[in-house]
Amino acid sequence: MVTELYVSVNYSAFIRSYSNLLLVTPGGSFGPVRGGEGAGRLTAADAEAIARLPMVRYVAPEVSAGVTAAYGRQAYSTTVSGTTPELQQIKNWPTLYGAFFTREDVNRMAAVAVLGKTVADNLFLPGTNPVGEKIRINGLSFTVTGVLAPLGASLGGSDQDNVIYVPLTTAQQKLIGTRYVRLINVQAESAAALPALQEAVRNTLRQRHHLAPGAEDDFNIRNMEAVLSAVEDTTRVMTFLLGGIAAVSLVVGGIGIMNIMLVSVTERTKEIGIRMAVGATPSAILAQFLAESLLLSVAGGAAGALLGWLAVRLAVRLAGWQMVFTPWVTPVAVGFAALVGLFFGYYPAKKAASADPIEALRFE
């Protein structure tokens, strides 16, 4: 019998990262809005205007692009994200080594970089502290100021550690060549303030973009609290679904054990008669067959746990996922397998213990 080996993504990190958050992106409800210069686009000045609104805790604009990072002869393709120090506060993302860059680094367009753990492990030996080292991003030299602690996969399944963060101004002027941003992260002071803040952000951007009354917004605002709620609902449904599948698997496995033990009892009827004839009690016969059923189920459970662990290790290696393994789940799963073996093995064991010794000895 194969048992379930549960491995879960760390969704608590998602909750912390997207708590009380609005994501503002350029473009209208039906895609980019056409118009004059800058129509349907967002700028750092838009982010500064949003930061002056009440109920705002942190604001962090972002701009990103694919790049090639290199250290010595080692090169690695990744994503660079230009942003401000407030992003670290929004994501509640501690550093493993060093520190995040500062507001002064943004103001002076400093060539400094903060590495995600995946990037650091691909450019340097795993476990190495690269703070102070110089790397090249698209041929330009940057000094590493920090390495972020592993955060894992995002809600969309992408690796959040496979990124390099640099000051927004540095990315715009030296790496990407744009004055626009692709995203503005806006964190409210509380979840209760999100609806009012969302409307305030909308009004502010409409005024700044000179949109006429009745005109379509040239930006989108996503309330991540609502997104997280939907994800939690989906996760809850999937939990019940997987629980149902596991229950069916246990029942099917239990019926299989019962059938195997019934066949065993039938084939060993004469043996049971001989044991009873030499003094074995019905309780001893019952214990013998229950022990055999228990051994069969525990062996199947342990084999299933091992196969599940190997499958997860293979999936992690091939897909590059970061997953959290809960050690206590394996003994619990094997324990459930043992209970299933005892429950479904009781009937065959009881049948063996209730056999008539004389009839059993005559059985051929």
GUBA-561467 format. One record per residue (C-alpha): residue number from 1; y, x, z. Coordinates in nm, 4 decimals, always signed. Example, Ala and Ser with C-alpha at 12.3 -4.5 7.8 and 13.67 -1.06 7.14 Angstrom:
GUBA-561467
rec num:1&c2:-0.4500&c1:+1.2300&c3:+0.7800
rec num:2&c2:-0.1060&c1:+1.3670&c3:+0.7140
END
This chain:
GUBA-561467
rec num:1&c2:+0.0000&c1:+0.0000&c3:+0.0000
rec num:2&c2:+0.3422&c1:+0.1363&c3:-0.0965
rec num:3&c2:+0.6234&c1:+0.0967&c3:+0.1550
rec num:4&c2:+0.9944&c1:+0.0924&c3:+0.0861
rec num:5&c2:+1.1995&c1:+0.4096&c3:+0.1432
rec num:6&c2:+1.5596&c1:+0.3068&c3:+0.1906
rec num:7&c2:+1.8413&c1:+0.5392&c3:+0.0855
rec num:8&c2:+2.1944&c1:+0.4038&c3:+0.1001
rec num:9&c2:+2.5328&c1:+0.5023&c3:-0.0363
rec num:10&c2:+2.7865&c1:+0.5590&c3:+0.2397
rec num:11&c2:+2.9934&c1:+0.2427&c3:+0.1922
rec num:12&c2:+3.1841&c1:+0.3041&c3:+0.5164
rec num:13&c2:+3.3628&c1:+0.5842&c3:+0.3326
rec num:14&c2:+3.4665&c1:+0.3309&c3:+0.0687
rec num:15&c2:+3.6019&c1:+0.0947&c3:+0.3313
rec num:16&c2:+3.8102&c1:+0.3711&c3:+0.4874
rec num:17&c2:+3.9297&c1:+0.4959&c3:+0.1473
rec num:18&c2:+4.0404&c1:+0.1569&c3:+0.0136
rec num:19&c2:+4.1594&c1:-0.0083&c3:+0.3327
rec num:20&c2:+4.4808&c1:-0.2130&c3:+0.2883
rec num:21&c2:+4.5282&c1:-0.0727&c3:-0.0611
rec num:22&c2:+4.6991&c1:-0.1912&c3:-0.3782
rec num:23&c2:+4.6354&c1:-0.0128&c3:-0.7076
rec num:24&c2:+4.9166&c1:-0.0402&c3:-0.9601
rec num:25&c2:+4.8296&c1:+0.0514&c3:-1.3187
rec num:26&c2:+5.0298&c1:+0.0293&c3:-1.6430
rec num:27&c2:+4.9664&c1:-0.2405&c3:-1.9045
rec num:28&c2:+4.9734&c1:-0.6205&c3:-1.9024
rec num:29&c2:+4.6937&c1:-0.8701&c3:-1.8459
rec num:30&c2:+4.5816&c1:-0.8345&c3:-2.2077
rec num:31&c2:+4.6200&c1:-0.4593&c3:-2.2426
rec num:32&c2:+4.9235&c1:-0.2362&c3:-2.3023
rec num:33&c2:+5.2520&c1:-0.4177&c3:-2.3479
rec num:34&c2:+5.4422&c1:-0.3141&c3:-2.6581
rec num:35&c2:+5.8138&c1:-0.2584&c3:-2.6427
rec num:36&c2:+6.0737&c1:+0.0116&c3:-2.6148
rec num:37&c2:+6.0402&c1:+0.3655&c3:-2.4772
rec num:38&c2:+5.8393&c1:+0.3590&c3:-2.1570
rec num:39&c2:+5.7407&c1:-0.0068&c3:-2.1907
rec num:40&c2:+5.4207&c1:-0.0807&c3:-2.0061
rec num:41&c2:+5.4287&c1:+0.2563&c3:-1.8320
rec num:42&c2:+5.4776&c1:+0.3745&c3:-1.4757
rec num:43&c2:+5.6756&c1:+0.6719&c3:-1.3488
rec num:44&c2:+5.7126&c1:+0.8701&c3:-1.0280
rec num:45&c2:+6.0488&c1:+0.6933&c3:-0.9828
rec num:46&c2:+5.8599&c1:+0.3605&c3:-0.9727
rec num:47&c2:+5.6445&c1:+0.5019&c3:-0.6940
rec num:48&c2:+5.9540&c1:+0.6154&c3:-0.5016
rec num:49&c2:+6.1062&c1:+0.2674&c3:-0.5323
rec num:50&c2:+5.7848&c1:+0.1101&c3:-0.4008
rec num:51&c2:+5.7792&c1:+0.3557&c3:-0.1096
rec num:52&c2:+6.1170&c1:+0.2187&c3:+0.0081
rec num:53&c2:+5.9769&c1:-0.1337&c3:+0.0482
rec num:54&c2:+5.8983&c1:-0.2685&c3:+0.3962
rec num:55&c2:+5.5323&c1:-0.2986&c3:+0.4989
rec num:56&c2:+5.4464&c1:+0.0191&c3:+0.3041
rec num:57&c2:+5.2617&c1:+0.2960&c3:+0.4855
rec num:58&c2:+5.1908&c1:+0.5470&c3:+0.2073
rec num:59&c2:+5.2483&c1:+0.5658&c3:-0.1683
rec num:60&c2:+5.0797&c1:+0.8197&c3:-0.3947
rec num:61&c2:+5.1149&c1:+0.8257&c3:-0.7744
rec num:62&c2:+4.8423&c1:+0.9920&c3:-0.9815
rec num:63&c2:+4.8060&c1:+1.1387&c3:-1.3283
rec num:64&c2:+4.4787&c1:+1.2886&c3:-1.4495
rec num:65&c2:+4.3101&c1:+1.4624&c3:-1.7427
rec num:66&c2:+3.9911&c1:+1.6474&c3:-1.8263
rec num:67&c2:+4.0199&c1:+2.0253&c3:-1.7873
rec num:68&c2:+3.8152&c1:+2.3427&c3:-1.7772
rec num:69&c2:+3.8312&c1:+2.5332&c3:-1.4502
rec num:70&c2:+3.7186&c1:+2.8947&c3:-1.4261
rec num:71&c2:+3.6666&c1:+3.1621&c3:-1.1630
rec num:72&c2:+3.5654&c1:+3.5024&c3:-1.2895
rec num:73&c2:+3.3045&c1:+3.4382&c3:-1.5574
rec num:74&c2:+3.2084&c1:+3.1011&c3:-1.4148
rec num:75&c2:+3.3562&c1:+2.7985&c3:-1.6001
rec num:76&c2:+3.3206&c1:+2.4306&c3:-1.5186
rec num:77&c2:+3.4434&c1:+2.1124&c3:-1.6890
rec num:78&c2:+3.6001&c1:+1.8688&c3:-1.4460
rec num:79&c2:+3.9019&c1:+1.6416&c3:-1.3916
rec num:80&c2:+4.2416&c1:+1.7466&c3:-1.2610
rec num:81&c2:+4.4482&c1:+1.4891&c3:-1.0724
rec num:82&c2:+4.8193&c1:+1.5402&c3:-1.0134
rec num:83&c2:+4.9354&c1:+1.3576&c3:-0.7030
rec num:84&c2:+5.1280&c1:+1.3856&c3:-0.3751
rec num:85&c2:+5.0090&c1:+1.4751&c3:-0.0222
rec num:86&c2:+5.0103&c1:+1.1062&c3:+0.0759
rec num:87&c2:+4.6880&c1:+1.0561&c3:-0.1228
rec num:88&c2:+4.4930&c1:+1.2469&c3:+0.1434
rec num:89&c2:+4.6261&c1:+1.0068&c3:+0.4082
rec num:90&c2:+4.5441&c1:+0.7010&c3:+0.1966
rec num:91&c2:+4.1857&c1:+0.8145&c3:+0.1397
rec num:92&c2:+4.1485&c1:+0.9425&c3:+0.4966
rec num:93&c2:+3.9972&c1:+1.2529&c3:+0.3397
rec num:94&c2:+3.9687&c1:+1.5628&c3:+0.5651
rec num:95&c2:+3.9476&c1:+1.9162&c3:+0.4324
rec num:96&c2:+3.6388&c1:+2.1295&c3:+0.4732
rec num:97&c2:+3.8378&c1:+2.4504&c3:+0.4313
rec num:98&c2:+4.2119&c1:+2.5120&c3:+0.4278
rec num:99&c2:+4.4616&c1:+2.2304&c3:+0.3844
rec num:100&c2:+4.6027&c1:+1.9883&c3:+0.1278
rec num:101&c2:+4.9182&c1:+2.0972&c3:-0.0528
rec num:102&c2:+5.2565&c1:+1.9900&c3:+0.0862
rec num:103&c2:+5.5584&c1:+1.7914&c3:-0.0317
rec num:104&c2:+5.7391&c1:+2.1248&c3:-0.0783
rec num:105&c2:+5.4666&c1:+2.2290&c3:-0.3237
rec num:106&c2:+5.5362&c1:+1.9113&c3:-0.5220
rec num:107&c2:+5.9127&c1:+1.9717&c3:-0.5203
rec num:108&c2:+5.8861&c1:+2.3331&c3:-0.6390
rec num:109&c2:+5.6096&c1:+2.2639&c3:-0.8929
rec num:110&c2:+5.3746&c1:+2.5091&c3:-0.7194
rec num:111&c2:+5.0592&c1:+2.6364&c3:-0.8878
rec num:112&c2:+4.8256&c1:+2.5419&c3:-0.6039
rec num:113&c2:+4.5004&c1:+2.3444&c3:-0.6092
rec num:114&c2:+4.2719&c1:+2.1577&c3:-0.3717
rec num:115&c2:+3.9082&c1:+2.1461&c3:-0.4824
rec num:116&c2:+3.6545&c1:+1.8702&c3:-0.4430
rec num:117&c2:+3.3231&c1:+1.9877&c3:-0.2984
rec num:118&c2:+3.1379&c1:+1.9527&c3:-0.6305
rec num:119&c2:+3.3932&c1:+2.1694&c3:-0.8094
rec num:120&c2:+3.3905&c1:+2.4296&c3:-0.5306
rec num:121&c2:+3.0095&c1:+2.4528&c3:-0.5395
rec num:122&c2:+3.0123&c1:+2.5009&c3:-0.9180
rec num:123&c2:+3.2830&c1:+2.7670&c3:-0.9234
rec num:124&c2:+3.1829&c1:+2.9530&c3:-0.6066
rec num:125&c2:+2.8613&c1:+3.0062&c3:-0.4163
rec num:126&c2:+2.7806&c1:+2.6981&c3:-0.2026
rec num:127&c2:+2.9114&c1:+2.7508&c3:+0.1505
rec num:128&c2:+3.1781&c1:+2.9972&c3:+0.0384
rec num:129&c2:+3.5343&c1:+2.9508&c3:+0.1650
rec num:130&c2:+3.7479&c1:+2.9895&c3:-0.1507
rec num:131&c2:+4.0871&c1:+2.9386&c3:+0.0161
rec num:132&c2:+4.3318&c1:+3.1985&c3:-0.1147
rec num:133&c2:+4.1276&c1:+3.2687&c3:-0.4285
rec num:134&c2:+4.2837&c1:+3.2238&c3:-0.7712
rec num:135&c2:+4.1189&c1:+3.0020&c3:-1.0303
rec num:136&c2:+4.2210&c1:+2.9214&c3:-1.3866
rec num:137&c2:+4.2776&c1:+2.5634&c3:-1.5011
rec num:138&c2:+4.3063&c1:+2.5448&c3:-1.8800
rec num:139&c2:+4.3997&c1:+2.9124&c3:-1.8701
rec num:140&c2:+4.6746&c1:+2.8804&c3:-1.6046
rec num:141&c2:+4.6370&c1:+3.0546&c3:-1.2684
rec num:142&c2:+4.6243&c1:+2.8409&c3:-0.9510
rec num:143&c2:+4.5784&c1:+2.9421&c3:-0.5875
rec num:144&c2:+4.3195&c1:+2.7429&c3:-0.3911
rec num:145&c2:+4.4727&c1:+2.6016&c3:-0.0717
rec num:146&c2:+4.1803&c1:+2.3877&c3:+0.0419
rec num:147&c2:+3.8406&c1:+2.2289&c3:-0.0212
rec num:148&c2:+3.7939&c1:+1.8614&c3:+0.0593
rec num:149&c2:+3.5022&c1:+1.7357&c3:+0.2671
rec num:150&c2:+3.2333&c1:+1.5569&c3:+0.0614
rec num:151&c2:+3.3236&c1:+1.1925&c3:-0.0018
rec num:152&c2:+3.0407&c1:+1.0876&c3:-0.2356
rec num:153&c2:+3.0332&c1:+0.8319&c3:-0.5145
rec num:154&c2:+3.3130&c1:+0.5851&c3:-0.5796
rec num:155&c2:+3.2745&c1:+0.2089&c3:-0.6111
rec num:156&c2:+3.2190&c1:+0.2655&c3:-0.9815
rec num:157&c2:+2.9494&c1:+0.5262&c3:-0.9185
rec num:158&c2:+3.1503&c1:+0.8337&c3:-1.0263
rec num:159&c2:+3.1517&c1:+1.1513&c3:-0.8170
rec num:160&c2:+3.4766&c1:+1.1588&c3:-0.6173
rec num:161&c2:+3.4127&c1:+1.5239&c3:-0.5269
rec num:162&c2:+3.4208&c1:+1.6325&c3:-0.8922
rec num:163&c2:+3.7994&c1:+1.6675&c3:-0.9111
rec num:164&c2:+4.0782&c1:+1.9191&c3:-0.8582
rec num:165&c2:+4.4013&c1:+1.7978&c3:-0.6979
rec num:166&c2:+4.7298&c1:+1.9670&c3:-0.7860
rec num:167&c2:+5.0938&c1:+1.8700&c3:-0.7186
rec num:168&c2:+5.2092&c1:+1.5806&c3:-0.9380
rec num:169&c2:+5.4982&c1:+1.7744&c3:-1.0913
rec num:170&c2:+5.2724&c1:+2.0698&c3:-1.1723
rec num:171&c2:+5.0215&c1:+1.8475&c3:-1.3507
rec num:172&c2:+5.2908&c1:+1.6613&c3:-1.5455
rec num:173&c2:+5.4840&c1:+1.9672&c3:-1.6595
rec num:174&c2:+5.2244&c1:+2.2445&c3:-1.6888
rec num:175&c2:+4.8887&c1:+2.0807&c3:-1.7546
rec num:176&c2:+4.9264&c1:+1.7368&c3:-1.9110
rec num:177&c2:+5.2779&c1:+1.7215&c3:-2.0493
rec num:178&c2:+5.3858&c1:+1.3700&c3:-1.9557
rec num:179&c2:+5.6473&c1:+1.2096&c3:-1.7339
rec num:180&c2:+5.4382&c1:+0.8985&c3:-1.6770
rec num:181&c2:+5.1648&c1:+0.8292&c3:-1.4215
rec num:182&c2:+4.8380&c1:+0.6426&c3:-1.4744
rec num:183&c2:+4.8127&c1:+0.4942&c3:-1.1258
rec num:184&c2:+5.0159&c1:+0.4277&c3:-0.8115
rec num:185&c2:+4.8262&c1:+0.3933&c3:-0.4836
rec num:186&c2:+5.0106&c1:+0.1720&c3:-0.2351
rec num:187&c2:+4.8768&c1:+0.1399&c3:+0.1194
rec num:188&c2:+5.0090&c1:-0.1448&c3:+0.3335
rec num:189&c2:+5.0680&c1:-0.1217&c3:+0.7061
rec num:190&c2:+4.7962&c1:-0.3832&c3:+0.7623
rec num:191&c2:+4.5582&c1:-0.6053&c3:+0.5715
rec num:192&c2:+4.7654&c1:-0.9090&c3:+0.6680
rec num:193&c2:+5.0670&c1:-0.7598&c3:+0.4892
rec num:194&c2:+4.8862&c1:-0.7154&c3:+0.1561
rec num:195&c2:+4.9757&c1:-1.0505&c3:-0.0085
rec num:196&c2:+5.3478&c1:-1.0210&c3:+0.0765
rec num:197&c2:+5.3551&c1:-0.6550&c3:-0.0241
rec num:198&c2:+5.1820&c1:-0.7297&c3:-0.3535
rec num:199&c2:+5.4538&c1:-0.9807&c3:-0.4410
rec num:200&c2:+5.7275&c1:-0.7368&c3:-0.3326
rec num:201&c2:+5.5789&c1:-0.4613&c3:-0.5513
rec num:202&c2:+5.5604&c1:-0.7021&c3:-0.8452
rec num:203&c2:+5.9257&c1:-0.8061&c3:-0.8085
rec num:204&c2:+6.0411&c1:-0.4450&c3:-0.7708
rec num:205&c2:+5.8629&c1:-0.3278&c3:-1.0846
rec num:206&c2:+5.9806&c1:-0.6268&c3:-1.2885
rec num:207&c2:+6.3401&c1:-0.5452&c3:-1.1937
rec num:208&c2:+6.2981&c1:-0.1747&c3:-1.2696
rec num:209&c2:+6.1334&c1:-0.2473&c3:-1.6060
rec num:210&c2:+6.4019&c1:-0.5045&c3:-1.6964
rec num:211&c2:+6.1524&c1:-0.7827&c3:-1.7674
rec num:212&c2:+6.3051&c1:-1.1182&c3:-1.8557
rec num:213&c2:+6.2105&c1:-1.4271&c3:-1.6497
rec num:214&c2:+5.8858&c1:-1.5681&c3:-1.7866
rec num:215&c2:+5.7935&c1:-1.2419&c3:-1.9587
rec num:216&c2:+5.4487&c1:-1.1029&c3:-1.8969
rec num:217&c2:+5.4152&c1:-0.8178&c3:-1.6454
rec num:218&c2:+5.3755&c1:-0.4787&c3:-1.8110
rec num:219&c2:+5.1660&c1:-0.3574&c3:-1.5199
rec num:220&c2:+4.8609&c1:-0.4678&c3:-1.3200
rec num:221&c2:+4.8248&c1:-0.4860&c3:-0.9424
rec num:222&c2:+4.4741&c1:-0.4863&c3:-0.7954
rec num:223&c2:+4.4219&c1:-0.5886&c3:-0.4347
rec num:224&c2:+4.1387&c1:-0.3640&c3:-0.3190
rec num:225&c2:+4.0767&c1:-0.5792&c3:-0.0113
rec num:226&c2:+3.9590&c1:-0.8554&c3:-0.2462
rec num:227&c2:+3.7507&c1:-0.6073&c3:-0.4468
rec num:228&c2:+3.5849&c1:-0.4765&c3:-0.1307
rec num:229&c2:+3.5125&c1:-0.8308&c3:-0.0174
rec num:230&c2:+3.3386&c1:-0.8994&c3:-0.3483
rec num:231&c2:+3.1402&c1:-0.5745&c3:-0.3170
rec num:232&c2:+3.0317&c1:-0.6664&c3:+0.0364
rec num:233&c2:+2.9199&c1:-1.0117&c3:-0.0812
rec num:234&c2:+2.7210&c1:-0.8545&c3:-0.3643
rec num:235&c2:+2.5679&c1:-0.6006&c3:-0.1262
rec num:236&c2:+2.4678&c1:-0.8781&c3:+0.1123
rec num:237&c2:+2.2972&c1:-1.0729&c3:-0.1672
rec num:238&c2:+2.1182&c1:-0.7579&c3:-0.2853
rec num:239&c2:+2.0029&c1:-0.6886&c3:+0.0718
rec num:240&c2:+1.8441&c1:-1.0334&c3:+0.0964
rec num:241&c2:+1.6934&c1:-0.9954&c3:-0.2505
rec num:242&c2:+1.5405&c1:-0.6558&c3:-0.1714
rec num:243&c2:+1.4219&c1:-0.7902&c3:+0.1627
rec num:244&c2:+1.2442&c1:-1.0734&c3:-0.0165
rec num:245&c2:+1.0839&c1:-0.8315&c3:-0.2625
rec num:246&c2:+0.9705&c1:-0.6116&c3:+0.0272
rec num:247&c2:+0.8225&c1:-0.9136&c3:+0.2073
rec num:248&c2:+0.6266&c1:-1.0157&c3:-0.1022
rec num:249&c2:+0.5047&c1:-0.6565&c3:-0.1407
rec num:250&c2:+0.3842&c1:-0.6525&c3:+0.2206
rec num:251&c2:+0.1984&c1:-0.9810&c3:+0.1775
rec num:252&c2:+0.0344&c1:-0.8646&c3:-0.1456
rec num:253&c2:-0.0599&c1:-0.5350&c3:+0.0161
rec num:254&c2:-0.1948&c1:-0.7170&c3:+0.3208
rec num:255&c2:-0.4113&c1:-0.9448&c3:+0.1062
rec num:256&c2:-0.5426&c1:-0.6352&c3:-0.0703
rec num:257&c2:-0.6363&c1:-0.4777&c3:+0.2632
rec num:258&c2:-0.8076&c1:-0.7985&c3:+0.3761
rec num:259&c2:-1.0138&c1:-0.8172&c3:+0.0569
rec num:260&c2:-1.1171&c1:-0.4513&c3:+0.0879
rec num:261&c2:-1.2217&c1:-0.5036&c3:+0.4496
rec num:262&c2:-1.4152&c1:-0.8240&c3:+0.3651
rec num:263&c2:-1.6087&c1:-0.6330&c3:+0.0992
rec num:264&c2:-1.6698&c1:-0.3550&c3:+0.3512
rec num:265&c2:-1.7995&c1:-0.6009&c3:+0.6112
rec num:266&c2:-2.0337&c1:-0.7597&c3:+0.3560
rec num:267&c2:-2.1715&c1:-0.4252&c3:+0.2385
rec num:268&c2:-2.2217&c1:-0.3024&c3:+0.5958
rec num:269&c2:-2.3773&c1:-0.6185&c3:+0.7398
rec num:270&c2:-2.7060&c1:-0.4430&c3:+0.8155
rec num:271&c2:-2.5196&c1:-0.1555&c3:+0.9830
rec num:272&c2:-2.3381&c1:-0.4096&c3:+1.2014
rec num:273&c2:-2.6736&c1:-0.5662&c3:+1.2984
rec num:274&c2:-2.8196&c1:-0.2261&c3:+1.3929
rec num:275&c2:-2.5156&c1:-0.1419&c3:+1.6078
rec num:276&c2:-2.5418&c1:-0.4752&c3:+1.7889
rec num:277&c2:-2.9148&c1:-0.4267&c3:+1.8365
rec num:278&c2:-2.8589&c1:-0.0949&c3:+2.0159
rec num:279&c2:-2.5978&c1:-0.2438&c3:+2.2493
rec num:280&c2:-2.2621&c1:-0.2572&c3:+2.0676
rec num:281&c2:-2.0499&c1:-0.5445&c3:+2.1950
rec num:282&c2:-1.8517&c1:-0.7802&c3:+1.9694
rec num:283&c2:-1.5277&c1:-0.6260&c3:+2.1027
rec num:284&c2:-1.6481&c1:-0.2801&c3:+1.9970
rec num:285&c2:-1.7283&c1:-0.4070&c3:+1.6453
rec num:286&c2:-1.3854&c1:-0.5772&c3:+1.6331
rec num:287&c2:-1.2099&c1:-0.2569&c3:+1.7426
rec num:288&c2:-1.4017&c1:-0.0507&c3:+1.4846
rec num:289&c2:-1.2962&c1:-0.2617&c3:+1.1863
rec num:290&c2:-0.9402&c1:-0.3053&c3:+1.3147
rec num:291&c2:-0.9166&c1:+0.0738&c3:+1.3436
rec num:292&c2:-1.0398&c1:+0.1114&c3:+0.9852
rec num:293&c2:-0.7835&c1:-0.1449&c3:+0.8627
rec num:294&c2:-0.5092&c1:+0.0287&c3:+1.0594
rec num:295&c2:-0.6021&c1:+0.3680&c3:+0.9160
rec num:296&c2:-0.6038&c1:+0.2274&c3:+0.5627
rec num:297&c2:-0.2594&c1:+0.0666&c3:+0.6000
rec num:298&c2:-0.0981&c1:+0.3674&c3:+0.7713
rec num:299&c2:-0.2329&c1:+0.6024&c3:+0.5040
rec num:300&c2:-0.0907&c1:+0.3737&c3:+0.2341
rec num:301&c2:+0.2421&c1:+0.3491&c3:+0.4148
rec num:302&c2:+0.2704&c1:+0.7264&c3:+0.4569
rec num:303&c2:+0.1785&c1:+0.7820&c3:+0.0905
rec num:304&c2:+0.4405&c1:+0.5247&c3:-0.0157
rec num:305&c2:+0.7076&c1:+0.6903&c3:+0.1999
rec num:306&c2:+0.6266&c1:+1.0309&c3:+0.0508
rec num:307&c2:+0.6381&c1:+0.8982&c3:-0.3063
rec num:308&c2:+0.9671&c1:+0.7217&c3:-0.2326
rec num:309&c2:+1.1190&c1:+1.0381&c3:-0.0881
rec num:310&c2:+1.0117&c1:+1.2395&c3:-0.3937
rec num:311&c2:+1.1530&c1:+0.9719&c3:-0.6288
rec num:312&c2:+1.4867&c1:+0.9770&c3:-0.4453
rec num:313&c2:+1.5076&c1:+1.3559&c3:-0.4565
rec num:314&c2:+1.4421&c1:+1.3422&c3:-0.8320
rec num:315&c2:+1.7067&c1:+1.0711&c3:-0.8837
rec num:316&c2:+1.9637&c1:+1.2684&c3:-0.6827
rec num:317&c2:+1.8945&c1:+1.5819&c3:-0.8833
rec num:318&c2:+1.9058&c1:+1.4100&c3:-1.2256
rec num:319&c2:+2.1983&c1:+1.1730&c3:-1.1663
rec num:320&c2:+2.4079&c1:+1.3955&c3:-0.9403
rec num:321&c2:+2.4404&c1:+1.1192&c3:-0.6808
rec num:322&c2:+2.5269&c1:+1.1801&c3:-0.3191
rec num:323&c2:+2.3148&c1:+0.9581&c3:-0.0991
rec num:324&c2:+2.2627&c1:+0.9170&c3:+0.2726
rec num:325&c2:+1.9045&c1:+0.9242&c3:+0.3980
rec num:326&c2:+1.8335&c1:+0.7454&c3:+0.7278
rec num:327&c2:+1.5466&c1:+0.9372&c3:+0.8971
rec num:328&c2:+1.4352&c1:+0.6564&c3:+1.1306
rec num:329&c2:+1.3606&c1:+0.4247&c3:+0.8359
rec num:330&c2:+1.0402&c1:+0.6120&c3:+0.7425
rec num:331&c2:+0.8584&c1:+0.5672&c3:+1.0773
rec num:332&c2:+0.9775&c1:+0.2047&c3:+1.0875
rec num:333&c2:+0.8337&c1:+0.1453&c3:+0.7387
rec num:334&c2:+0.5024&c1:+0.3068&c3:+0.8343
rec num:335&c2:+0.5045&c1:+0.1001&c3:+1.1545
rec num:336&c2:+0.5445&c1:-0.2207&c3:+0.9533
rec num:337&c2:+0.2567&c1:-0.1091&c3:+0.7326
rec num:338&c2:+0.0439&c1:-0.0643&c3:+1.0456
rec num:339&c2:+0.1327&c1:-0.4145&c3:+1.1686
rec num:340&c2:+0.0415&c1:-0.5592&c3:+0.8281
rec num:341&c2:-0.2915&c1:-0.3772&c3:+0.8444
rec num:342&c2:-0.3668&c1:-0.5155&c3:+1.1895
rec num:343&c2:-0.2624&c1:-0.8691&c3:+1.0956
rec num:344&c2:-0.4566&c1:-0.8931&c3:+0.7708
rec num:345&c2:-0.7464&c1:-0.6856&c3:+0.9005
rec num:346&c2:-0.8097&c1:-0.9132&c3:+1.1980
rec num:347&c2:-0.9995&c1:-1.1810&c3:+1.0027
rec num:348&c2:-1.2536&c1:-0.9398&c3:+0.8462
rec num:349&c2:-1.2922&c1:-0.7609&c3:+1.1829
rec num:350&c2:-1.3429&c1:-1.0937&c3:+1.3627
rec num:351&c2:-1.6013&c1:-1.1952&c3:+1.1016
rec num:352&c2:-1.7916&c1:-0.8703&c3:+1.1610
rec num:353&c2:-1.7751&c1:-0.9111&c3:+1.5397
rec num:354&c2:-1.9051&c1:-1.2710&c3:+1.5149
rec num:355&c2:-2.2103&c1:-1.1810&c3:+1.3059
rec num:356&c2:-2.5551&c1:-1.2862&c3:+1.4314
rec num:357&c2:-2.7502&c1:-0.9610&c3:+1.5000
rec num:358&c2:-3.0815&c1:-1.1082&c3:+1.3786
rec num:359&c2:-2.9318&c1:-1.2438&c3:+1.0546
rec num:360&c2:-2.7451&c1:-0.9175&c3:+1.0037
rec num:361&c2:-3.0639&c1:-0.7131&c3:+1.0343
rec num:362&c2:-3.2350&c1:-0.9381&c3:+0.7747
rec num:363&c2:-2.9435&c1:-0.9003&c3:+0.5293
rec num:364&c2:-3.0272&c1:-0.7185&c3:+0.2073
END
